[in-house]
């Protein structure tokens, strides 16, 4: 991890480490390099992905400051808001 990040508050929200999947078809199309795909979509929080990792820092800081609820705004079909709500609920926060 990046040294500056190591000192930030963090709450684990996902199931880590997420697996690597081999991209055999893509490798064949590209002529042979071995391609591994990091499956953060399997992190276990709503739709997974890098948002889950981001919320580990955002919500840890919010909890540190005494927050008991989270509010997010975005488009009506936003995955960001869905994951924020799931992360907040997992931590016992109103979302």
C-alpha positions, -999 to 999 in steps of 0.1 A, spaced: 0 0 0 11 36 -5 27 49 27 6 80 29 -26 59 28 -14 34 54 -20 61 81 -56 69 71 -86 54 90 -100 24 72 -128 -1 78 -128 -33 57 -161 -36 38 -154 -63 13 -142 -99 10 -105 -97 2 -84 -106 -16 -106 -107 -46 -97 -135 -71 -78 -132 -104 -94 -147 -134 -75 -157 -165 -86 -139 -197 -79 -169 -220 -100 -156 -249 -85 -121 -248 -51 -136 -245 -57 -157 -276 -70 -127 -296 -40 -106 -286 -16 -134 -296 -5 -149 -264 3 -126 -235 -11 -140 -202 -38 -118 -190 -52 -118 -155 -83 -99 -145 -87 -86 -110 -123 -95 -100 -132 -66 -76 -168 -71 -88 -167 -101 -64 -158 -80 -33 -192 -88 -19 -206 -53 -13 -236 -46 -36 -220 -46 -71 -184 -47 -59 -157 -28 -76 -134 0 -66 -162 20 -50 -162 -5 -21 -125 2 -15 -131 40 -17 -159 37 9 -136 19 33 -117 52 38 -147 76 34 -169 58 60 -140 51 84 -134 89 85 -172 95 89 -174 70 118 -143 86 134 -161 120 133 -192 104 150 -215 102 119 -244 78 123 -258 83 88 -246 87 52 -262 107 24 -252 105 -13 -265 121 -44 -262 111 -80 -283 99 -109 -314 78 -102 -297 46 -114 -264 53 -96 -242 24 -86 -223 48 -63 -254 55 -43 -264 19 -41 -230 9 -28 -229 38 -4 -262 27 11 -250 -9 13 -218 1 30 -235 24 54 -260 -3 64 -232 -28 69 -216 -4 94 -249 3 112 -254 37 97 -286 52 83 -283 55 46 
